[in-house]
Amino acid sequence: MSCYNVERNCVDFKTGVFEFSTEVNDSLVTSSFTRTNEFEIELYNGIKDSSTINWVNKCEFLLTKLNPRTNQERRPIRIKILRTYGDKYDFEFSQVNDPQIISRGTVKRISNL
């Protein structure tokens, strides 16, 4: 039995405006996205991209691009919220067809809808 419980208030992050930062080629890049009950609209490098959301359970969902440009973009991305704290959550993500390659990140809520 563990004496440390991870907070997972995933429902609190189902909708809103969020920001995600990650390192790419030794540079910190940031994207912002708006999540509704049905869609996620991301703005990255001045380009908007939209995906549908299919919630698998309270803490896991699939994102499928509405207008994929490549075969790889046609494949859904699985996102699993691992823990929540304050206005942030840690998550892991992978392509549905390649679950061995898992990446992690942190998302910050900018505002509610």
Biopython code that builds the backbone (N, CA, C, O; Angstrom):
import numpy as np
from Bio.PDB.StructureBuilder import StructureBuilder

atoms = [
    (1, "MET", "N", (0.830, -1.172, 0.000)),
    (1, "MET", "CA", (0.000, 0.000, 0.000)),
    (1, "MET", "C", (0.883, 1.247, 0.000)),
    (1, "MET", "O", (1.864, 1.308, 0.742)),
    (2, "SER", "N", (0.553, 2.214, -0.803)),
    (2, "SER", "CA", (1.345, 3.429, -0.921)),
    (2, "SER", "C", (0.744, 4.543, -0.058)),
    (2, "SER", "O", (-0.474, 4.630, 0.103)),
    (3, "CYS", "N", (1.609, 5.383, 0.488)),
    (3, "CYS", "CA", (1.119, 6.509, 1.269)),
    (3, "CYS", "C", (1.088, 7.785, 0.423)),
    (3, "CYS", "O", (0.818, 8.866, 0.945)),
    (4, "TYR", "N", (1.362, 7.667, -0.874)),
    (4, "TYR", "CA", (1.351, 8.807, -1.780)),
    (4, "TYR", "C", (0.297, 8.582, -2.850)),
    (4, "TYR", "O", (0.414, 7.665, -3.662)),
    (5, "ASN", "N", (-0.721, 9.411, -2.851)),
    (5, "ASN", "CA", (-1.772, 9.304, -3.852)),
    (5, "ASN", "C", (-1.599, 10.402, -4.885)),
    (5, "ASN", "O", (-1.454, 11.576, -4.544)),
    (6, "VAL", "N", (-1.614, 10.012, -6.136)),
    (6, "VAL", "CA", (-1.494, 10.970, -7.221)),
    (6, "VAL", "C", (-2.850, 11.591, -7.487)),
    (6, "VAL", "O", (-3.849, 10.887, -7.638)),
    (7, "GLU", "N", (-2.882, 12.927, -7.543)),
    (7, "GLU", "CA", (-4.131, 13.634, -7.818)),
    (7, "GLU", "C", (-4.438, 13.525, -9.309)),
    (7, "GLU", "O", (-3.574, 13.775, -10.149)),
    (8, "ARG", "N", (-5.682, 13.147, -9.631)),
    (8, "ARG", "CA", (-6.095, 13.015, -11.023)),
    (8, "ARG", "C", (-7.513, 13.561, -11.178)),
    (8, "ARG", "O", (-8.472, 12.802, -11.317)),
    (9, "ASN", "N", (-7.629, 14.878, -11.153)),
    (9, "ASN", "CA", (-8.914, 15.529, -11.371)),
    (9, "ASN", "C", (-9.040, 15.850, -12.857)),
    (9, "ASN", "O", (-9.103, 17.017, -13.246)),
    (10, "CYS", "N", (-9.075, 14.820, -13.672)),
    (10, "CYS", "CA", (-9.029, 14.962, -15.123)),
    (10, "CYS", "C", (-10.223, 15.716, -15.687)),
    (10, "CYS", "O", (-10.085, 16.432, -16.678)),
    (11, "VAL", "N", (-11.383, 15.569, -15.079)),
    (11, "VAL", "CA", (-12.589, 16.229, -15.570)),
    (11, "VAL", "C", (-12.407, 17.748, -15.559)),
    (11, "VAL", "O", (-13.002, 18.449, -16.379)),
    (12, "ASP", "N", (-11.585, 18.262, -14.632)),
    (12, "ASP", "CA", (-11.326, 19.697, -14.559)),
    (12, "ASP", "C", (-10.612, 20.222, -15.807)),
    (12, "ASP", "O", (-10.612, 21.428, -16.054)),
    (13, "PHE", "N", (-10.007, 19.333, -16.592)),
    (13, "PHE", "CA", (-9.233, 19.729, -17.764)),
    (13, "PHE", "C", (-9.879, 19.282, -19.078)),
    (13, "PHE", "O", (-9.230, 19.259, -20.124)),
    (14, "LYS", "N", (-11.141, 18.933, -19.011)),
    (14, "LYS", "CA", (-11.838, 18.452, -20.203)),
    (14, "LYS", "C", (-12.038, 19.555, -21.244)),
    (14, "LYS", "O", (-11.993, 19.282, -22.443)),
    (15, "THR", "N", (-12.255, 20.783, -20.806)),
    (15, "THR", "CA", (-12.410, 21.916, -21.718)),
    (15, "THR", "C", (-11.596, 23.091, -21.197)),
    (15, "THR", "O", (-11.275, 23.160, -20.011)),
    (16, "GLY", "N", (-11.266, 24.014, -22.095)),
    (16, "GLY", "CA", (-10.539, 25.212, -21.708)),
    (16, "GLY", "C", (-9.534, 25.623, -22.764)),
    (16, "GLY", "O", (-9.477, 25.058, -23.857)),
    (17, "VAL", "N", (-8.739, 26.629, -22.407)),
    (17, "VAL", "CA", (-7.647, 27.094, -23.260)),
    (17, "VAL", "C", (-6.359, 26.723, -22.537)),
    (17, "VAL", "O", (-6.200, 27.009, -21.350)),
    (18, "PHE", "N", (-5.435, 26.079, -23.263)),
    (18, "PHE", "CA", (-4.240, 25.504, -22.655)),
    (18, "PHE", "C", (-2.989, 25.895, -23.426)),
    (18, "PHE", "O", (-3.054, 26.382, -24.554)),
    (19, "GLU", "N", (-1.842, 25.667, -22.780)),
    (19, "GLU", "CA", (-0.544, 25.928, -23.402)),
    (19, "GLU", "C", (0.366, 24.732, -23.138)),
    (19, "GLU", "O", (0.378, 24.175, -22.040)),
    (20, "PHE", "N", (1.126, 24.348, -24.161)),
    (20, "PHE", "CA", (2.040, 23.220, -24.069)),
    (20, "PHE", "C", (3.397, 23.668, -24.590)),
    (20, "PHE", "O", (3.492, 24.219, -25.687)),
    (21, "SER", "N", (4.450, 23.435, -23.807)),
    (21, "SER", "CA", (5.808, 23.776, -24.229)),
    (21, "SER", "C", (6.658, 22.516, -24.252)),
    (21, "SER", "O", (6.526, 21.639, -23.399)),
    (22, "THR", "N", (7.533, 22.448, -25.250)),
    (22, "THR", "CA", (8.444, 21.318, -25.358)),
    (22, "THR", "C", (9.719, 21.777, -26.040)),
    (22, "THR", "O", (9.741, 22.824, -26.688)),
    (23, "GLU", "N", (10.770, 21.002, -25.897)),
    (23, "GLU", "CA", (12.030, 21.346, -26.525)),
    (23, "GLU", "C", (12.157, 20.626, -27.860)),
    (23, "GLU", "O", (11.966, 19.412, -27.942)),
    (24, "VAL", "N", (12.484, 21.389, -28.913)),
    (24, "VAL", "CA", (12.707, 20.841, -30.246)),
    (24, "VAL", "C", (14.019, 21.421, -30.765)),
    (24, "VAL", "O", (14.159, 22.634, -30.917)),
    (25, "ASN", "N", (14.979, 20.535, -31.034)),
    (25, "ASN", "CA", (16.294, 20.974, -31.534)),
    (25, "ASN", "C", (16.904, 22.066, -30.661)),
    (25, "ASN", "O", (17.318, 23.110, -31.166)),
    (26, "ASP", "N", (16.959, 21.827, -29.369)),
    (26, "ASP", "CA", (17.547, 22.745, -28.390)),
    (26, "ASP", "C", (16.836, 24.091, -28.281)),
    (26, "ASP", "O", (17.409, 25.044, -27.753)),
    (27, "SER", "N", (15.601, 24.188, -28.768)),
    (27, "SER", "CA", (14.808, 25.403, -28.634)),
    (27, "SER", "C", (13.493, 25.064, -27.953)),
    (27, "SER", "O", (12.906, 24.012, -28.205)),
    (28, "LEU", "N", (13.036, 25.956, -27.094)),
    (28, "LEU", "CA", (11.748, 25.768, -26.434)),
    (28, "LEU", "C", (10.653, 26.303, -27.354)),
    (28, "LEU", "O", (10.656, 27.480, -27.713)),
    (29, "VAL", "N", (9.719, 25.432, -27.731)),
    (29, "VAL", "CA", (8.597, 25.840, -28.578)),
    (29, "VAL", "C", (7.305, 25.672, -27.794)),
    (29, "VAL", "O", (7.162, 24.759, -26.981)),
    (30, "THR", "N", (6.369, 26.576, -28.058)),
    (30, "THR", "CA", (5.112, 26.579, -27.335)),
    (30, "THR", "C", (3.954, 26.588, -28.315)),
    (30, "THR", "O", (3.984, 27.282, -29.331)),
    (31, "SER", "N", (2.940, 25.809, -27.994)),
    (31, "SER", "CA", (1.700, 25.852, -28.770)),
    (31, "SER", "C", (0.563, 26.101, -27.796)),
    (31, "SER", "O", (0.672, 25.798, -26.608)),
    (32, "SER", "N", (-0.516, 26.649, -28.303)),
    (32, "SER", "CA", (-1.699, 26.841, -27.474)),
    (32, "SER", "C", (-2.851, 26.118, -28.152)),
    (32, "SER", "O", (-2.873, 25.962, -29.372)),
    (33, "PHE", "N", (-3.802, 25.684, -27.349)),
    (33, "PHE", "CA", (-4.948, 24.992, -27.920)),
    (33, "PHE", "C", (-6.182, 25.228, -27.077)),
    (33, "PHE", "O", (-6.116, 25.442, -25.867)),
    (34, "THR", "N", (-7.315, 25.180, -27.771)),
    (34, "THR", "CA", (-8.618, 25.295, -27.134)),
    (34, "THR", "C", (-9.293, 23.947, -27.248)),
    (34, "THR", "O", (-9.366, 23.369, -28.332)),
    (35, "ARG", "N", (-9.785, 23.447, -26.134)),
    (35, "ARG", "CA", (-10.448, 22.136, -26.120)),
    (35, "ARG", "C", (-11.903, 22.323, -25.715)),
    (35, "ARG", "O", (-12.206, 22.877, -24.658)),
    (36, "THR", "N", (-12.799, 21.847, -26.582)),
    (36, "THR", "CA", (-14.224, 21.806, -26.262)),
    (36, "THR", "C", (-14.582, 20.348, -25.999)),
    (36, "THR", "O", (-13.700, 19.490, -25.963)),
    (37, "ASN", "N", (-15.854, 20.066, -25.818)),
    (37, "ASN", "CA", (-16.264, 18.674, -25.606)),
    (37, "ASN", "C", (-16.031, 17.808, -26.833)),
    (37, "ASN", "O", (-15.890, 16.592, -26.709)),
    (38, "GLU", "N", (-15.987, 18.416, -28.022)),
    (38, "GLU", "CA", (-15.883, 17.646, -29.259)),
    (38, "GLU", "C", (-14.597, 17.859, -30.042)),
    (38, "GLU", "O", (-14.180, 16.981, -30.798)),
    (39, "PHE", "N", (-13.953, 19.037, -29.866)),
    (39, "PHE", "CA", (-12.810, 19.372, -30.703)),
    (39, "PHE", "C", (-11.649, 19.950, -29.898)),
    (39, "PHE", "O", (-11.814, 20.451, -28.786)),
    (40, "GLU", "N", (-10.465, 19.858, -30.511)),
    (40, "GLU", "CA", (-9.292, 20.538, -29.994)),
    (40, "GLU", "C", (-8.701, 21.324, -31.158)),
    (40, "GLU", "O", (-8.370, 20.746, -32.193)),
    (41, "ILE", "N", (-8.567, 22.634, -30.993)),
    (41, "ILE", "CA", (-8.036, 23.512, -32.025)),
    (41, "ILE", "C", (-6.700, 24.035, -31.526)),
    (41, "ILE", "O", (-6.636, 24.763, -30.536)),
    (42, "GLU", "N", (-5.624, 23.654, -32.226)),
    (42, "GLU", "CA", (-4.273, 24.018, -31.810)),
    (42, "GLU", "C", (-3.725, 25.127, -32.698)),
    (42, "GLU", "O", (-3.983, 25.164, -33.901)),
    (43, "LEU", "N", (-2.962, 26.032, -32.084)),
    (43, "LEU", "CA", (-2.260, 27.074, -32.817)),
    (43, "LEU", "C", (-0.773, 26.886, -32.537)),
    (43, "LEU", "O", (-0.311, 27.059, -31.410)),
    (44, "TYR", "N", (-0.032, 26.526, -33.590)),
    (44, "TYR", "CA", (1.400, 26.285, -33.462)),
    (44, "TYR", "C", (2.108, 26.961, -34.629)),
    (44, "TYR", "O", (1.808, 26.686, -35.791)),
    (45, "ASN", "N", (3.036, 27.834, -34.316)),
    (45, "ASN", "CA", (3.799, 28.545, -35.345)),
    (45, "ASN", "C", (2.894, 29.293, -36.322)),
    (45, "ASN", "O", (3.186, 29.366, -37.515)),
    (46, "GLY", "N", (1.806, 29.844, -35.816)),
    (46, "GLY", "CA", (0.882, 30.602, -36.645)),
    (46, "GLY", "C", (-0.062, 29.758, -37.480)),
    (46, "GLY", "O", (-0.829, 30.298, -38.277)),
    (47, "ILE", "N", (-0.021, 28.444, -37.313)),
    (47, "ILE", "CA", (-0.864, 27.535, -38.098)),
    (47, "ILE", "C", (-1.892, 26.882, -37.188)),
    (47, "ILE", "O", (-1.541, 26.332, -36.145)),
    (48, "LYS", "N", (-3.172, 26.941, -37.584)),
    (48, "LYS", "CA", (-4.251, 26.288, -36.835)),
    (48, "LYS", "C", (-4.438, 24.876, -37.347)),
    (48, "LYS", "O", (-4.360, 24.616, -38.548)),
    (49, "ASP", "N", (-4.685, 23.965, -36.415)),
    (49, "ASP", "CA", (-4.943, 22.572, -36.752)),
    (49, "ASP", "C", (-6.045, 22.068, -35.827)),
    (49, "ASP", "O", (-6.023, 22.351, -34.629)),
    (50, "SER", "N", (-6.988, 21.340, -36.357)),
    (50, "SER", "CA", (-8.129, 20.874, -35.567)),
    (50, "SER", "C", (-8.194, 19.357, -35.527)),
    (50, "SER", "O", (-7.850, 18.674, -36.492)),
    (51, "SER", "N", (-8.640, 18.850, -34.393)),
    (51, "SER", "CA", (-8.806, 17.411, -34.199)),
    (51, "SER", "C", (-10.117, 17.152, -33.473)),
    (51, "SER", "O", (-10.615, 18.004, -32.737)),
    (52, "THR", "N", (-10.666, 15.963, -33.692)),
    (52, "THR", "CA", (-11.820, 15.548, -32.908)),
    (52, "THR", "C", (-11.310, 14.864, -31.642)),
    (52, "THR", "O", (-10.205, 14.321, -31.615)),
    (53, "ILE", "N", (-12.128, 14.899, -30.604)),
    (53, "ILE", "CA", (-11.780, 14.261, -29.329)),
    (53, "ILE", "C", (-12.759, 13.134, -29.061)),
    (53, "ILE", "O", (-13.972, 13.295, -29.196)),
    (54, "ASN", "N", (-12.211, 11.991, -28.679)),
    (54, "ASN", "CA", (-13.027, 10.856, -28.265)),
    (54, "ASN", "C", (-12.507, 10.414, -26.894)),
    (54, "ASN", "O", (-11.448, 9.794, -26.797)),
    (55, "TRP", "N", (-13.254, 10.736, -25.841)),
    (55, "TRP", "CA", (-12.836, 10.372, -24.483)),
    (55, "TRP", "C", (-13.068, 8.879, -24.268)),
    (55, "TRP", "O", (-14.184, 8.387, -24.434)),
    (56, "VAL", "N", (-12.016, 8.169, -23.899)),
    (56, "VAL", "CA", (-12.071, 6.737, -23.630)),
    (56, "VAL", "C", (-12.532, 6.503, -22.193)),
    (56, "VAL", "O", (-13.320, 5.597, -21.922)),
    (57, "ASN", "N", (-12.034, 7.330, -21.279)),
    (57, "ASN", "CA", (-12.451, 7.323, -19.874)),
    (57, "ASN", "C", (-12.178, 8.729, -19.330)),
    (57, "ASN", "O", (-11.864, 9.634, -20.103)),
    (58, "LYS", "N", (-12.290, 8.925, -18.028)),
    (58, "LYS", "CA", (-12.144, 10.266, -17.453)),
    (58, "LYS", "C", (-10.766, 10.879, -17.685)),
    (58, "LYS", "O", (-10.637, 12.103, -17.711)),
    (59, "CYS", "N", (-9.737, 10.057, -17.854)),
    (59, "CYS", "CA", (-8.370, 10.567, -17.948)),
    (59, "CYS", "C", (-7.646, 10.205, -19.239)),
    (59, "CYS", "O", (-6.439, 10.421, -19.351)),
    (60, "GLU", "N", (-8.361, 9.663, -20.207)),
    (60, "GLU", "CA", (-7.708, 9.244, -21.447)),
    (60, "GLU", "C", (-8.600, 9.558, -22.639)),
    (60, "GLU", "O", (-9.810, 9.332, -22.602)),
    (61, "PHE", "N", (-7.979, 10.088, -23.707)),
    (61, "PHE", "CA", (-8.744, 10.413, -24.907)),
    (61, "PHE", "C", (-7.903, 10.227, -26.156)),
    (61, "PHE", "O", (-6.676, 10.144, -26.100)),
    (62, "LEU", "N", (-8.602, 10.164, -27.294)),
    (62, "LEU", "CA", (-7.964, 10.035, -28.602)),
    (62, "LEU", "C", (-8.197, 11.317, -29.384)),
    (62, "LEU", "O", (-9.304, 11.855, -29.397)),
    (63, "LEU", "N", (-7.143, 11.803, -30.035)),
    (63, "LEU", "CA", (-7.237, 12.959, -30.925)),
    (63, "LEU", "C", (-7.039, 12.473, -32.354)),
    (63, "LEU", "O", (-6.066, 11.779, -32.650)),
    (64, "THR", "N", (-7.959, 12.837, -33.237)),
    (64, "THR", "CA", (-7.858, 12.472, -34.647)),
    (64, "THR", "C", (-7.957, 13.754, -35.471)),
    (64, "THR", "O", (-8.950, 14.476, -35.379)),
    (65, "LYS", "N", (-6.939, 14.037, -36.268)),
    (65, "LYS", "CA", (-6.911, 15.263, -37.073)),
    (65, "LYS", "C", (-8.071, 15.300, -38.059)),
    (65, "LYS", "O", (-8.409, 14.289, -38.675)),
    (66, "LEU", "N", (-8.670, 16.467, -38.200)),
    (66, "LEU", "CA", (-9.775, 16.646, -39.145)),
    (66, "LEU", "C", (-9.288, 16.714, -40.586)),
    (66, "LEU", "O", (-9.949, 16.204, -41.491)),
    (67, "ASN", "N", (-8.129, 17.345, -40.803)),
    (67, "ASN", "CA", (-7.586, 17.503, -42.155)),
    (67, "ASN", "C", (-6.138, 17.020, -42.202)),
    (67, "ASN", "O", (-5.217, 17.831, -42.302)),
    (68, "PRO", "N", (-5.933, 15.712, -42.130)),
    (68, "PRO", "CA", (-4.558, 15.191, -42.133)),
    (68, "PRO", "C", (-3.882, 15.440, -43.482)),
    (68, "PRO", "O", (-4.501, 15.324, -44.540)),
    (69, "ARG", "N", (-2.595, 15.785, -43.411)),
    (69, "ARG", "CA", (-1.823, 16.020, -44.630)),
    (69, "ARG", "C", (-0.980, 14.815, -45.012)),
    (69, "ARG", "O", (-0.530, 14.712, -46.153)),
    (70, "THR", "N", (-0.760, 13.903, -44.075)),
    (70, "THR", "CA", (0.052, 12.711, -44.345)),
    (70, "THR", "C", (-0.669, 11.486, -43.776)),
    (70, "THR", "O", (-1.624, 11.610, -43.009)),
    (71, "ASN", "N", (-0.194, 10.306, -44.168)),
    (71, "ASN", "CA", (-0.762, 9.069, -43.616)),
    (71, "ASN", "C", (-0.535, 8.993, -42.113)),
    (71, "ASN", "O", (-1.394, 8.509, -41.376)),
    (72, "GLN", "N", (0.613, 9.469, -41.659)),
    (72, "GLN", "CA", (0.902, 9.446, -40.224)),
    (72, "GLN", "C", (-0.089, 10.315, -39.448)),
    (72, "GLN", "O", (-0.505, 9.944, -38.351)),
    (73, "GLU", "N", (-0.470, 11.464, -40.004)),
    (73, "GLU", "CA", (-1.430, 12.345, -39.333)),
    (73, "GLU", "C", (-2.839, 11.761, -39.302)),
    (73, "GLU", "O", (-3.668, 12.205, -38.507)),
    (74, "ARG", "N", (-3.123, 10.785, -40.143)),
    (74, "ARG", "CA", (-4.441, 10.133, -40.147)),
    (74, "ARG", "C", (-4.642, 9.259, -38.906)),
    (74, "ARG", "O", (-5.775, 8.985, -38.509)),
    (75, "ARG", "N", (-3.546, 8.830, -38.306)),
    (75, "ARG", "CA", (-3.616, 7.936, -37.154)),
    (75, "ARG", "C", (-3.898, 8.722, -35.878)),
    (75, "ARG", "O", (-3.279, 9.760, -35.643)),
    (76, "PRO", "N", (-4.814, 8.246, -35.063)),
    (76, "PRO", "CA", (-5.134, 8.942, -33.806)),
    (76, "PRO", "C", (-3.954, 8.950, -32.836)),
    (76, "PRO", "O", (-3.093, 8.072, -32.867)),
    (77, "ILE", "N", (-3.941, 9.954, -31.986)),
    (77, "ILE", "CA", (-2.966, 10.076, -30.898)),
    (77, "ILE", "C", (-3.705, 9.776, -29.596)),
    (77, "ILE", "O", (-4.765, 10.341, -29.328)),
    (78, "ARG", "N", (-3.137, 8.888, -28.797)),
    (78, "ARG", "CA", (-3.709, 8.562, -27.480)),
    (78, "ARG", "C", (-3.059, 9.468, -26.448)),
    (78, "ARG", "O", (-1.833, 9.554, -26.381)),
    (79, "ILE", "N", (-3.861, 10.135, -25.652)),
    (79, "ILE", "CA", (-3.358, 11.008, -24.594)),
    (79, "ILE", "C", (-3.927, 10.536, -23.262)),
    (79, "ILE", "O", (-5.135, 10.347, -23.115)),
    (80, "LYS", "N", (-3.038, 10.353, -22.305)),
    (80, "LYS", "CA", (-3.444, 9.895, -20.976)),
    (80, "LYS", "C", (-2.923, 10.886, -19.937)),
    (80, "LYS", "O", (-1.719, 11.120, -19.837)),
    (81, "ILE", "N", (-3.845, 11.463, -19.166)),
    (81, "ILE", "CA", (-3.468, 12.375, -18.091)),
    (81, "ILE", "C", (-2.983, 11.546, -16.908)),
    (81, "ILE", "O", (-3.713, 10.703, -16.385)),
    (82, "LEU", "N", (-1.749, 11.793, -16.494)),
    (82, "LEU", "CA", (-1.132, 11.007, -15.424)),
    (82, "LEU", "C", (-1.367, 11.605, -14.047)),
    (82, "LEU", "O", (-1.592, 10.878, -13.079)),
    (83, "ARG", "N", (-1.314, 12.950, -13.956)),
    (83, "ARG", "CA", (-1.576, 13.617, -12.678)),
    (83, "ARG", "C", (-1.954, 15.060, -12.943)),
    (83, "ARG", "O", (-1.548, 15.656, -13.940)),
    (84, "THR", "N", (-2.736, 15.607, -12.034)),
    (84, "THR", "CA", (-3.150, 16.999, -12.120)),
    (84, "THR", "C", (-2.676, 17.719, -10.859)),
    (84, "THR", "O", (-2.589, 17.126, -9.784)),
    (85, "TYR", "N", (-2.374, 19.002, -11.012)),
    (85, "TYR", "CA", (-1.966, 19.813, -9.861)),
    (85, "TYR", "C", (-2.142, 21.278, -10.225)),
    (85, "TYR", "O", (-1.580, 21.760, -11.209)),
    (86, "GLY", "N", (-2.924, 21.973, -9.423)),
    (86, "GLY", "CA", (-3.200, 23.380, -9.693)),
    (86, "GLY", "C", (-3.822, 23.561, -11.066)),
    (86, "GLY", "O", (-4.854, 22.966, -11.377)),
    (87, "ASP", "N", (-3.176, 24.397, -11.894)),
    (87, "ASP", "CA", (-3.689, 24.642, -13.246)),
    (87, "ASP", "C", (-2.906, 23.867, -14.307)),
    (87, "ASP", "O", (-2.894, 24.252, -15.476)),
    (88, "LYS", "N", (-2.244, 22.760, -13.893)),
    (88, "LYS", "CA", (-1.420, 21.972, -14.824)),
    (88, "LYS", "C", (-1.759, 20.489, -14.737)),
    (88, "LYS", "O", (-2.341, 20.014, -13.761)),
    (89, "TYR", "N", (-1.375, 19.777, -15.793)),
    (89, "TYR", "CA", (-1.417, 18.319, -15.741)),
    (89, "TYR", "C", (-0.251, 17.736, -16.522)),
    (89, "TYR", "O", (0.181, 18.288, -17.534)),
    (90, "ASP", "N", (0.249, 16.604, -16.027)),
    (90, "ASP", "CA", (1.277, 15.831, -16.720)),
    (90, "ASP", "C", (0.569, 14.753, -17.511)),
    (90, "ASP", "O", (-0.417, 14.177, -17.051)),
    (91, "PHE", "N", (1.081, 14.481, -18.713)),
    (91, "PHE", "CA", (0.439, 13.491, -19.560)),
    (91, "PHE", "C", (1.470, 12.706, -20.355)),
    (91, "PHE", "O", (2.633, 13.097, -20.458)),
    (92, "GLU", "N", (1.021, 11.600, -20.909)),
    (92, "GLU", "CA", (1.825, 10.854, -21.855)),
    (92, "GLU", "C", (1.012, 10.698, -23.126)),
    (92, "GLU", "O", (-0.219, 10.681, -23.093)),
    (93, "PHE", "N", (1.719, 10.584, -24.261)),
    (93, "PHE", "CA", (1.018, 10.428, -25.522)),
    (93, "PHE", "C", (1.790, 9.519, -26.456)),
    (93, "PHE", "O", (3.014, 9.416, -26.387)),
    (94, "SER", "N", (1.048, 8.865, -27.326)),
    (94, "SER", "CA", (1.634, 7.971, -28.326)),
    (94, "SER", "C", (0.639, 7.805, -29.460)),
    (94, "SER", "O", (-0.553, 8.070, -29.304)),
    (95, "GLN", "N", (1.144, 7.363, -30.599)),
    (95, "GLN", "CA", (0.239, 7.035, -31.691)),
    (95, "GLN", "C", (-0.417, 5.705, -31.362)),
    (95, "GLN", "O", (0.214, 4.816, -30.791)),
    (96, "VAL", "N", (-1.676, 5.575, -31.722)),
    (96, "VAL", "CA", (-2.424, 4.362, -31.413)),
    (96, "VAL", "C", (-1.761, 3.138, -32.041)),
    (96, "VAL", "O", (-1.738, 2.065, -31.438)),
    (97, "ASN", "N", (-1.221, 3.297, -33.252)),
    (97, "ASN", "CA", (-0.622, 2.155, -33.934)),
    (97, "ASN", "C", (0.811, 1.880, -33.488)),
    (97, "ASN", "O", (1.393, 0.879, -33.905)),
    (98, "ASP", "N", (1.401, 2.742, -32.650)),
    (98, "ASP", "CA", (2.777, 2.556, -32.186)),
    (98, "ASP", "C", (2.885, 2.865, -30.694)),
    (98, "ASP", "O", (3.543, 3.833, -30.312)),
    (99, "PRO", "N", (2.244, 2.049, -29.844)),
    (99, "PRO", "CA", (2.192, 2.349, -28.402)),
    (99, "PRO", "C", (3.522, 2.170, -27.675)),
    (99, "PRO", "O", (3.619, 2.516, -26.498)),
    (100, "GLN", "N", (4.560, 1.633, -28.347)),
    (100, "GLN", "CA", (5.854, 1.456, -27.688)),
    (100, "GLN", "C", (6.596, 2.778, -27.536)),
    (100, "GLN", "O", (7.395, 2.931, -26.612)),
    (101, "ILE", "N", (6.344, 3.740, -28.430)),
    (101, "ILE", "CA", (7.010, 5.037, -28.368)),
    (101, "ILE", "C", (6.091, 6.017, -27.636)),
    (101, "ILE", "O", (5.123, 6.529, -28.200)),
    (102, "ILE", "N", (6.418, 6.263, -26.375)),
    (102, "ILE", "CA", (5.591, 7.125, -25.527)),
    (102, "ILE", "C", (6.395, 8.372, -25.165)),
    (102, "ILE", "O", (7.548, 8.282, -24.744)),
    (103, "SER", "N", (5.774, 9.527, -25.335)),
    (103, "SER", "CA", (6.381, 10.792, -24.939)),
    (103, "SER", "C", (5.569, 11.376, -23.794)),
    (103, "SER", "O", (4.415, 11.005, -23.579)),
    (104, "ARG", "N", (6.192, 12.298, -23.062)),
    (104, "ARG", "CA", (5.509, 12.921, -21.928)),
    (104, "ARG", "C", (5.623, 14.429, -22.007)),
    (104, "ARG", "O", (6.504, 14.972, -22.674)),
    (105, "GLY", "N", (4.721, 15.088, -21.318)),
    (105, "GLY", "CA", (4.741, 16.543, -21.303)),
    (105, "GLY", "C", (3.870, 17.086, -20.194)),
    (105, "GLY", "O", (3.246, 16.339, -19.440)),
    (106, "THR", "N", (3.844, 18.412, -20.112)),
    (106, "THR", "CA", (3.019, 19.109, -19.128)),
    (106, "THR", "C", (2.228, 20.183, -19.849)),
    (106, "THR", "O", (2.753, 20.882, -20.715)),
    (107, "VAL", "N", (0.969, 20.307, -19.486)),
    (107, "VAL", "CA", (0.068, 21.298, -20.073)),
    (107, "VAL", "C", (-0.386, 22.232, -18.960)),
    (107, "VAL", "O", (-0.637, 21.803, -17.833)),
    (108, "LYS", "N", (-0.486, 23.522, -19.296)),
    (108, "LYS", "CA", (-0.960, 24.521, -18.344)),
    (108, "LYS", "C", (-2.251, 25.136, -18.853)),
    (108, "LYS", "O", (-2.356, 25.511, -20.021)),
    (109, "ARG", "N", (-3.233, 25.238, -17.963)),
    (109, "ARG", "CA", (-4.486, 25.885, -18.319)),
    (109, "ARG", "C", (-4.271, 27.398, -18.306)),
    (109, "ARG", "O", (-3.731, 27.963, -17.355)),
    (110, "ILE", "N", (-4.716, 28.039, -19.402)),
    (110, "ILE", "CA", (-4.639, 29.491, -19.512)),
    (110, "ILE", "C", (-5.957, 30.104, -19.058)),
    (110, "ILE", "O", (-5.968, 31.116, -18.357)),
    (111, "SER", "N", (-7.079, 29.485, -19.462)),
    (111, "SER", "CA", (-8.402, 29.978, -19.051)),
    (111, "SER", "C", (-9.452, 28.900, -19.251)),
    (111, "SER", "O", (-9.236, 27.928, -19.975)),
    (112, "ASN", "N", (-10.586, 29.085, -18.604)),
    (112, "ASN", "CA", (-11.738, 28.209, -18.795)),
    (112, "ASN", "C", (-12.522, 28.693, -20.009)),
    (112, "ASN", "O", (-12.355, 29.833, -20.443)),
    (113, "LEU", "N", (-13.377, 27.834, -20.556)),
    (113, "LEU", "CA", (-14.256, 28.254, -21.654)),
    (113, "LEU", "C", (-15.498, 28.885, -21.102)),
    (113, "LEU", "O", (-16.368, 29.306, -21.864)),
]
sb = StructureBuilder()
sb.init_structure("model")
sb.init_model(0)
sb.init_chain("A")
sb.init_seg("    ")
for serial, (resi, resn, name, xyz) in enumerate(atoms, 1):
    if name == "N":
        sb.init_residue(resn, " ", resi, " ")
    sb.init_atom(name, np.array(xyz, "f"), 0.0, 1.0, " ", f" {name:<3s}", serial, name[0])
structure = sb.get_structure()
